[in-house]
Amino acid sequence: MKKLTAIAPWFFIVIWSSGFVVARYAFKDADALYFLAIRLLLATAILLILTLVLRQPIRLSGQDLLASLVIGVALHGLYLAGVWYAIERGAPSGLSSVITSMQPIVVSLLAVRFLNEPLTKKQLGGLFCGLSGVILVVLPKLSKSGGFTVETLAFLFLALAGSTIATLLQKKVGHSIPLMIGTTYQFAIAGFGLLAISLIRGKTRFEVTHTSIWAMTWAVLITSIAAVLLLLWQLNRGSAAKVSSLLYLVPPMAVLQAFLLFHEKVSPQEILGIVMTAAGVALVIRT
């Protein structure tokens, strides 16, 4: 178990950051929110079946059910939909990453007050070191993109608020919620909500192609079920500050994946940023 606990954060970063790559494929053949709705509803069905087959607890108290629904709206509705919609509307992926990667700073500062989690000087230094590394990675991309608007910025900050709320709530009350059925409810509330929004907007394009099927399969099994369960499991076992600091590695890892898959160049400045980000995360999770 100790070895699994040590490996889990790094495995989580690899699969969580792949969501930005999947988005690039998904937008070719589908409307963003409609794609997300289908993804979350498929994940709901699969996770419910797994919960029943593995005979995991399926009953929730009224309080735990309400908490699961709120976490689901925040994490999968506000955060996920906010980022994808902003990117679909032209926001540069670098801008999306740098804004949502401010979450560890917000969570860590709020956790001191609301969760009574102490924050050492080394951890605080690690958080700001990680943020500096993220900025170095995404800054070149920001200067080359013209997708910044008031609308996209608003949705990105909405996404930031959603991920922050979900992290604090999961750490505050989520430890009493059975992991699998709680996550199933989270997927369901966000999925049905995004489906309703898509239908009202009349944005329901989903073309069945090899690319869309591959993107959907990866998004459901890897970035939805595997990554989200791993995130919530880590939050239940560790401090909110330590787990949130891992999100600093998402933009650099997304850059590396884009380099491998799309042959995007990585500048010396971006390499320096990746090193600084890794060092910052190490300071937080090992202190």
ZARO-553216 format. One record per atom (N, C-alpha, C, O): residue in one letter; x, y, z. Coordinates in steps of 0.001 Angstrom, whole numbers, plus 500000, padded with zeros to 6 digits. Example, Ala and Ser with C-alpha at 12.3 -4.5 7.8 and 13.67 -1.06 7.14 Angstrom:
A513190494310507800;A512300495500507800;A513200496700507800;A514236496681508465;S512850497750507080;S513670498940507140;S512900500030507870;S513409501138508039;
//
This chain:
M500828498790500000;M500000500000500000;M500864501262500000;M500532502258499356;K502001501200500750;K502895502349500823;K503460502682499449;K503570503850499078;K503826501623498682;K504369501836497337;K503303502421496413;K503596503299495602;L502059501932496537;L500953502447495732;L500706503917496037;L500465504711495129;T500767504279497312;T500569505669497717;T501638506578497119;T501358507726496773;A502858506067496999;A503952506862496446;A503842507018494933;A504176508071494389;I503376505975494255;I503286505994492790;I502044506729492308;I502077507372491259;A500951506644493056;A499646507162492635;A499682508617492154;A499090508908491115;P500352509556492863;P500327510951492407;P500895511148491010;P500359511937490231;W501966510446490686;W502610510631489385;W501802509974488270;W501740510489487153;F501186508837488579;F500308508192487603;F499096509073487338;F498638509198486202;F498577509688488417;F497428510582488289;F497733511744487354;F496905512090486512;I498910512352487488;I499264513506486667;I499307513145485185;I498840513912484343;V499861511989484870;V499970511572483466;V498592511432482834;V498355511939481738;I497679510741483525;I496376510499482904;I495463511723482989;I494645511938482095;W495588512534484057;W494758513736484167;W495133514746483088;W494257515349482469;S496428514932482863;S496873515907481865;S496534515465480445;S496481516292479535;S496305514178480251;S495943513707478910;S494581514242478481;S494236514188477300;G493804514759479435;G492501515321479092;G492598516503478141;G491716516703477306;F493676517297478265;F493855518423477361;F494140517944475944;F493717518571474973;V494862516824475827;V495143516246474514;V493871515674473904;V493604515858472716;V493081514973474734;V491819514402474261;V490890515503473756;V490195515323472756;A490878516637474443;A490020517748474027;A490350518193472613;A489457518527471835;R491630518197472285;R492046518619470952;R491473517702469875;R491119518153468786;Y491385516405470192;Y490796515455469247;Y489266515575469235;Y488640515511468177;A488673515751470424;A487215515718470548;A486548516863469801;A485485516673469211;F487157518061469815;F486533519230469219;F486369519113467706;F485590519857467111;K487088518194467081;K487009518041465628;K485640517512465190;K485146517852464115;D485044516683466032;D483836515976465608;D482631516176466517;D481606515522466324;A482730517061467503;A481608517205468440;A481616518566469103;A482654519219469205;D480426518989469561;D480322520182470394;D480826519830471785;D480553518743472294;A481557520744472395;A482272520452473635;A481358519967474760;A481601518907475337;L480315520726475077;L479458520372476214;L478671519096475952;L478417518319476873;Y478283518877474695;Y477551517657474355;Y478459516435474475;Y478037515386474961;F479707516579474030;F480694515514474178;F480880515182475653;F480907514012476034;L481008516217476481;L481197516009477917;L479979515335478550;L480122514482479426;A478774515725478100;A477559515118478643;A477533513616478361;A477270512813479257;I477808513242477108;I477830511817476749;I478910511098477547;I478684510005478068;R480083511718477639;R481198511135478386;R480817510852479833;R481078509759480336;L480206511816480504;L479871511657481916;L478742510651482137;L478745509921483128;L477785510611481224;L476686509659481367;L477159508234481105;L476706507299481766;L478069508061480144;L478656506739479929;L479467506305481145;L479408505148481562;A480224507246481709;A481004506948482909;A480083506593484076;A480413505733484892;T478929507255484153;T477944506948485200;T477488505496485104;T477468504768486096;A477122505090483885;A476619503728483682;A477680502676483995;A477398501676484655;I478894502910483519;I479975501941483735;I480325501835485214;I480501500737485741;L480424502982485877;L480801502969487288;L479694502369488160;L479980501719489166;L478442502584487778;L477334501978488522;L477382500459488406;L477187499746489390;I477647499965487188;I477755498513486978;I478912497945487799;I478766496904488440;L480061498625487783;L481209498168488557;L480902498158490053;L481309497248490775;T480186499171490504;T479824499256491919;T478960498062492335;T479156497484493404;L478007497703491477;L477126496576491770;L477860495251491678;L477686494383492534;V478683495086490641;V479415493833490449;V480392493582491602;V480522492456492084;L481069494634492031;L482041494509493119;L481388494556494495;L482069494467495517;R480056494698494517;R479274494714495749;R479752495796496721;R479887495578497925;Q480000496962496144;Q480369498114496954;Q479101498746497533;Q478012498526497003;P479223499521498603;P478046500166499204;P477330501061498186;P477971501781497421;I476017501004498188;I475250501824497254;I474309502799497974;I473710503664497335;R474179502667499271;R473295503555500029;R474072504770500531;R475199504646501010;L473465505921500418;L474053507150500923;L473063507845501838;L471857507817501594;S473562508457502872;S472696509281503717;S472307510528502936;S472920510852501919;G471292511218503416;G470867512430502727;G471983513455502636;G472131514137501622;Q472768513561503703;Q473875514526503726;Q474966514146502729;Q475498515005502025;D475297512849502672;D476335512395501746;D475865512520500296;D476659512839499411;L474581512270500053;L474050512413498700;L474125513868498256;L474535514152497130;L473736514784499123;L473794516203498794;L475232516637498533;L475497517382497590;A476160516169499369;A477572516518499186;A478085515993497852;A478817516695497155;S477712514767497486;S478151514184496220;S477638514990495031;S478361515212494059;L476387515424495121;L475808516195494020;L476487517553493879;L476742518006492763;V476780518204495000;V477444519509494950;V478856519371494410;V479291520178493589;I479582518341494871;I480941518091494374;I480904517789492878;I481767518245492127;G479909517025492449;G479782516693491028;G479549517923490167;G480156518069489106;V478671518806490623;V478410520047489876;V479672520903489808;V479988521481488768;A480388520976490931;A481592521820490983;A482727521252490140;A483321521965489332;L483031519957490329;L484193519363489671;L483953519061488206;L484792519376487362;H482814518452487892;H482569518029486515;H481725519030485726;H481771519066484497;G480958519837486452;G480163520852485770;G480937522135485580;G481254522512484452;L481247522812486677;L481926524113486579;L483349523981486050;L483734524693485122;Y484141523068486639;Y485553522966486235;Y485696522412484821;Y486218523087483934;L485237521195484617;L485458520520483341;L484771521250482195;L485382521515481160;A483503521571482389;A482769522251481318;A483315523655481092;A483373524124479955;G483717524331482173;G484266525681482029;G485517525699481174;G485657526540480286;V486429524771481440;V487668524702480664;V487394524346479215;V487893525008478305;W486604523305478994;W486360522861477611;W485607523911476807;W485912524135475635;Y484625524555477431;Y483864525566476696;Y484746526761476358;Y484651527311475261;A485598527164477286;A486498528290477036;A487454527978475886;A487696528828475030;I487997526760475867;I488907526368474786;I488156526296473458;I488675526703472420;E486936525776473501;E486133525700472273;E485840527100471728;E485745527293470516;R485699528073472632;R485409529447472228;R486669530212471835;R486604531403471531;G487818529529471841;G489037530157471343;G490097530470472362;G491151530998472006;A489851530157473643;A490870530415474662;A492078529526474407;A491914528336474140;P493281530070474482;P494481529245474297;P494609528242475432;P494283528544476579;S495086527050475104;S495201526013476126;S496160526440477226;S495974526079478388;G497194527213476866;G498135527700477867;G497456528578478886;G497701528439480084;L496602529484478435;L495863530361479337;L494951529544480239;L494847529814481436;S494297528553479667;S493422527697480456;S494208526995481545;S493752526888482683;S495391526517481190;S496216525792482158;S496701526696483280;S496644526321484452;V497182527891482926;V497781528737483959;V496741529245484947;V497038529385486134;I495533529523484481;I494491530010485384;I493996528887486293;I493900529068487507;T493682527732485713;T493192526632486544;T494289526067487432;T493991525455488458;S495550526259487063;S496651525773487886;S496954526692489063;S497849526410489860;M496219527776489173;M496314528610490371;M495546527979491530;M495614528465492659;Q494819526903491255;Q493993526261492272;Q494757525843493519;Q494247526045494621;P495969525263493404;P496688524871494622;P496932526024495589;P496855525843496804;I497230527216495049;I497429528378495915;I496139528703496667;I496154528918497879;V495029528737495939;V493734529078496544;V493334528033497570;V492930528368498684;V493449526742497186;V493065525660498088;V493917525668499347;V493403525531500457;S495222525830499169;S496127525778500319;S495844526897501309;S495866526676502520;L495580528092500804;L495297529214501687;L493950529052502385;L493814529376503565;L492957528549501654;L491646528341502258;L491645527155503218;L490910527153504205;A492478526135502924;A492525524950503774;A493040525285505165;A492661524637506141;V493897526287505260;V494403526705506569;V493251527166507455;V493242526911508659;R492291527841506855;R491165528404507620;R490027527400507796;R489495527244508895;F489655526716506698;F488449525894506744;F488716524439507114;F487820523766507623;L489929523937506869;L490234522546507180;L491259522403508304;L491610521291508699;N491732523536508811;N492747523534509874;N493992522749509484;N494596522073510317;E494371522843508214;E495582522187507740;E496745523174507806;E496685524232507179;P497802522850508554;P498949523761508635;P499699523833507314;P499740522857506565;L500283524970507031;L501058525166505808;L502443525653506210;L502598526767506711;T503453524806505988;T504812525170506382;T505417526154505389;T504890526368504297;K506533526746505795;K507221527678504902;K507733526965503654;K507705527526502558;K508201525724503822;K508681524963502667;K507537524676501692;K507716524762500477;Q506363524337502227;Q505213524074501366;Q504783525336500633;Q504471525291499443;L504767526463501342;L504385527719500706;L505380528080499603;L504996528535498525;G506667527869499893;G507675528109498868;G507507527187497683;G507691527598496537;G507154525925497959;G506929524975496876;G505747525352496005;G505795525188494786;L504673525861496625;L503488526273495870;L503818527408494896;L503411527379493735;F504550528394495378;F504885529520494506;F505949529148493480;F505969529694492377;C506840528212493843;C507815527714492873;C507095526984491744;C507431527145490570;G506099526180492115;G505320525464491109;G504562526407490201;G504519526205488987;L503955527450490785;L503218528419489983;L504156529153489021;L503796529404487871;S505347529492489489;S506328530160488629;S506722529259487462;S506887529722486333;G506870527969487750;G507209527026486685;G506109526914485643;G506383526852484444;V504859526889486106;V503723526832485181;V503711528053484269;V503496527931483063;I503942529222484844;I503938530454484056;I505033530425482994;I504814530864481865;L506211529908483352;L507298529809482383;L506930528875481224;L507310529112480077;V506190527821481539;V505794526858480503;V504777527454479545;V504897527294478331;V503770528144480086;V502661528579479242;V502835529980478667;V502135530340477720;L503749530780479214;L503897532166478764;L504162532291477271;L503545533134476620;P505068531474476695;P505279531578475245;P504017531304474443;P503802531903473389;K503182530399474940;K501958530066474225;K500940531201474320;K500193531447473373;L500910531886475456;L499978532999475615;L500292534113474631;L499375534722474081;S501538534384474405;S501925535496473547;S501641535219472080;S501645536138471262;K501393533948471739;K501164533592470342;K499701533342470041;K499358532930468933;S498836533584471009;S497425533276470799;S496561534522470916;S496846535424471705;G495496534556470116;G494603535708470162;G493232535360470677;G492272536080470402;G493107534240471441;G491803533769471875;G491340534325473199;G490323533871473722;F492033535275473758;F491675535826475063;F490518536804474921;F490622537784474183;T489410536546475623;T488255537437475645;T487703537482477065;T488057536653477904;V486849538440477325;V486206538538478637;V485387537276478903;V485363536773480026;E484712536764477862;E483879535573478017;E484698534353478410;E484361533660479370;T485784534086477667;T486582532907477965;T487269533034479321;T487401532049480047;L487701534228479659;L488332534446480955;L487348534171482086;L487710533575483100;A486103534607481906;A485082534376482926;A484845532886483142;A484698532439484279;F484807532118482060;F484581530683482182;F485775529971482805;F485604528981483516;L486976530463482546;L488158529854483146;L488210530113484646;L488591529228485412;F487832531310485074;F487786531580486510;F486632530825487171;F486719530454488341;L485559530601486424;L484472529762486923;L484972528337487130;L484633527687488119;A485782527861486188;A486373526529486313;A487287526458487529;A487276525471488264;L488078527506487738;L488964527570488901;L488164527497490197;L488536526777491123;A487075528235490257;A486213528210491446;A485624526822491662;A485543526346492794;G485211526172490570;G484619524838490677;G485586523812491233;G485229523039492123;S486810523794490717;S487789522809491193;S488183523085492636;S488440522153493398;T488233524360493019;T488574524717494403;T487478524259495366;T487766523650496396;I486231524551495029;I485099524149495867;I485045522628496010;I484845522106497107;A485225521920494886;A485151520455494914;A486245519858495792;A485993518921496550;T487456520394495691;T488576519879496482;T488342520086497977;T488552519169498772;L487913521275498356;L487685521563499773;L486526520737500331;L486604520241501455;L485463520590499559;L484320519807500024;L484677518329500159;L484298517679501134;Q485418517796499165;Q485796516392499227;Q486638516110500468;Q486465515088501132;K487546517027500768;K488398516841501939;K487620517055503239;K487899516400504244;K486658517960503223;K485899518300504429;K484877517227504783;K484797516803505936;V484088516781503789;V482992515853504070;V483042514577503246;V482279513646503504;G483934514520502250;G483925513392501325;G484453512094501891;G484201511032501321;H485186512146503008;H485777510932503574;H484728509933504028;H485019508742504136;S483513510396504297;S482456509492504761;S481628508923503610;S480767508072503831;I481881509384502386;I481092508953501227;I481767507757500567;I482944507846500219;P481057506631500382;P481624505504499638;P482115505979498268;P481366506603497516;L483373505680497952;L484036506283496809;L483319506038495487;L483095506975494721;M482959504795495215;M482443504467493886;M481028504993493666;M480761505602492630;I480122504775494608;I478754505241494403;I478688506762494507;I477878507399493834;G479539507340495351;G479578508796495435;G480017509420494125;G479442510412493677;T481045508834493506;T481521509336492212;T480478509116491127;T480350509934490216;T479736508025491215;T478664507756490248;T477630508876490271;T477208509361489221;Y477230509280491458;Y476279510394491580;Y476883511692491044;Y476186512492490420;Q478172511899491286;Q478838513099490776;Q478773513152489253;Q478427514181488673;F479105512043488617;F479048511977487160;F477623512219486652;F477412512942485678;A476658511602487328;A475270511656486858;A474713513076486884;A474129513526485898;I474886513791488001;I474309515136488105;I474930516073487077;I474229516875486460;A476246515973486892;A476904516834485913;A476538516434484490;A476331517296483636;G476458515130484231;G476122514654482889;G474735515079482447;G474561515583481338;F473743514877483309;F472377515279482962;F472256516805482856;F471511517322482023;G472989517507483699;G472968518964483626;G473531519478482305;G472938520350481670;L474671518941481897;L475288519367480630;L474452518929479430;L474406519625478416;L473789517769479543;L472909517328478463;L471747518296478301;L471391518649477176;A471154518731479406;A470047519688479344;A470500521003478718;A469791521577477892;I471678521478479112;I472209522728478550;I472446522584477050;I472151523500476282;S472978521439476633;S473244521203475207;S471959521196474398;S471900521760473306;L470929520555474939;L469649520487474235;L469001521860474151;L468450522222473111;I469060522625475225;I468477523965475226;I469198524863474218;I468557525647473517;R470517524753474143;R471310525564473206;R471240525045471771;R471618525753470837;G470764523829471593;G470712523238470265;G472087522856469738;G472291522764468527;K473033522632470655;K474395522255470282;K474594520779470611;K475094520434471681;T474194519907469673;T474258518471469931;T474969517725468797;T474569516622468426;R476005518323468263;R476759517665467184;R477714516628467763;R478530516926468635;F477594515418467263;F478555514358467598;F478657513429466400;F477772512606466163;E479729513565465659;E479948512733464482;E480715511483464875;E481759511560465522;V480187510331464477;V480823509060464814;V481958508797463830;V481725508413462684;T483172509006464286;T484381508757463492;T485366507967464347;T485169507791465550;H486429507496463701;H487456506779464466;H488035507684465563;H488316507233466673;T488204508960465230;T488787509900466189;T487853510133467369;T488287510112468521;S486569510355467086;S485627510634468170;S485421509418469071;S485272509562470284;I485414508230468485;I485249507012469284;I486473506790470172;I486344506451471348;W487669506986469592;W488890506833470385;W488922507863471520;W489233507531472664;A488596509111471188;A488623510176472191;A487612509909473297;A487910510119474473;M486423509449472933;M485392509163473931;M485800508000474825;M485607508056476040;T486356506957474243;T486784505791475024;T487837506178476051;T487753505796477219;W488833506943475604;W489887507380476514;W489318508318477592;W489658508202478769;A488455509243477173;A487896510222478104;A487060509550479182;A487097509960480342;V486308508523478811;V485441507842479777;V486242506958480727;V486135507086481947;L487043506061480158;L487718505058480976;L488922505598481734;L489171505208482875;I489671506501481094;I490924506959481700;I490754508275482447;I490974508332483657;T490360509347481730;T490326510657482383;T489079510868483244;T489070511755484097;S488043510081483040;S486870510199483922;S486967509209485069;S487144509606486221;I486851507915484762;I486762506922485826;I488093506753486569;I488145506932487786;A489157506412485855;A490444506135486527;A491005507374487222;A491379507313488393;A491065508496486506;A491688509702487072;A490877510284488216;A491445510678489235;V489560510346488069;V488724510952489113;V488711510093490376;V488796510627491482;L488605508772490229;L488659507901491395;L490001508038492114;L490064508035493343;L491065508157491331;L492398508309491918;L492525509650492638;L493126509726493710;L491962510707492052;L491990512021492690;L491250512005494026;L491774512473495036;L490048511474494029;L489249511453495250;L489879510553496307;L489830510861497498;W490468509445495876;W491146508540496805;W492320509250497483;W492532509107498688;Q493074510011496701;Q494209510746497254;Q493747511835498228;Q494377512058499262;L492646512508497890;L492124513540498786;L491683512941500123;L491840513567501171;N491139511743500080;N490707511094501315;N491888510654502182;N491752510496503395;R493054510458501545;R494224509957502278;R495242511044502633;R496026510868503565;G495241512165501901;G496244513194502131;G495625514561502312;G494407514716502214;S496462515555502577;S495960516909502772;S495530517517501455;S496022517135500393;A494611518462501525;A494124519130500320;A495256519879499627;A495326519903498398;A496146520493500417;A497252521259499841;A498189520363499050;A498601520715497944;K498530519203499610;K499459518306498941;K498879517752497650;K499561517718496626;V497628517318497693;V497016516754496490;V496816517833495432;V497070517595494252;S496364519016495841;S496133520091494887;S497421520539494209;S497407520945493047;S498544520464494942;S499809520901494354;S500187520064493144;S500958520519492299;L499656518844493044;L499947517995491899;L499420518602490605;L499949518326489528;L498388519420490705;L497807520013489512;L498775520974488826;L498585521314487658;Y499805521410489536;Y500829522241488910;Y501522521492487765;Y502001522105486811;L501570520162487872;L502272519380486865;L501439519136485612;L501947518605484624;V500163519520485644;V499294519264484497;V499734520028483239;V499892519407482188;P499938521362483308;P500363522065482091;P501700521579481525;P501792521347480320;P502748521414482361;P504000520892481798;P503848519508481194;P504421519222480142;M503080518645481851;M502887517305481310;M502089517350480010;M502340516565479096;A501127518273479929;A500366518436478683;A501280518899477552;A501111518482476407;V502248519760477870;V503223520206476865;V504048519030476367;V504286518904475166;L504484518172477273;L505279517006476883;L504461516055476008;L504965515515475023;Q503211515859476373;Q502364514969475586;Q502102515540474194;Q502079514805473207;A501905516861474123;A501709517505472825;A502966517384471968;A502883517232470749;F504121517453472609;F505389517294471885;F505489515887471290;F505907515716470145;L505103514887472079;L505199513505471618;L504152513163470560;L504436512436469609;L502933513697470734;L501830513335469832;L501709514252468620;L501378513799467525;F501980515551468820;F501777516518467741;F503070517191467296;F503054518089466453;H504197516748467871;H505521517272467509;H505634518775467741;H506324519476467000;E504945519266468783;E505087520673469138;E506440520890469823;E506847520090470665;K507122521955469467;K508455522214470000;K508393522636471465;K507453523308471890;V509407522230472230;V509535522612473630;V510781523472473770;V511892523013473502;S510598524717474189;S511712525663474290;S512496525440475581;S511995524805476508;P513728525960475647;P514505525877476897;P513760526490478079;P513867525995479201;Q513002527569477837;Q512229528198478907;Q511177527242479443;Q510951527181480652;E510539526502478561;E509522525548478987;E510143524390479762;E509556523903480729;I511324523949479344;I512023522884480069;I512365523349481483;I512215522593482442;L512826524599481609;L513121525165482925;L511860525202483777;L511895524895484969;G510742525582483155;G509471525622483877;G509046524262484377;G508537524138485491;I509251523236483564;I508900521871483964;I509720521449485182;I509192520855486123;V511021521764485155;V511898521424486279;V511456522160487549;V511395521560488623;M511148523458487429;M510706524233488586;M509385523706489135;M509184523659490349;T508493523314488243;T507201522786488669;T507378521491489444;T506787521311490509;A508188520592488909;A508447519322489591;A509074519556490964;A508717518887491934;A510011520508491044;A510642520813492322;A509635521371493325;A509663521017494504;G508746522244492851;G507732522808493734;G506797521756494288;G506473521767495476;V506362520847493431;V505472519766493880;V506186518872494893;V505598518464495895;A507448518575494627;A508221517732495538;A508315518366496929;A508244517666497939;L508472519681496979;L508560520383498274;L507263520243499062;L507278520076500282;V506146520311498353;V504847520275499025;V504496518872499512;V504074518702500656;I504667517868498654;I504179516529499000;I505144515768499904;I504761514751500483;R506388516234500041;R507358515535500886;R507601516225502213;R508376515740503037;T506939517361502425;T507142518091503665;T506189517592504753;T506217518096505876;
//
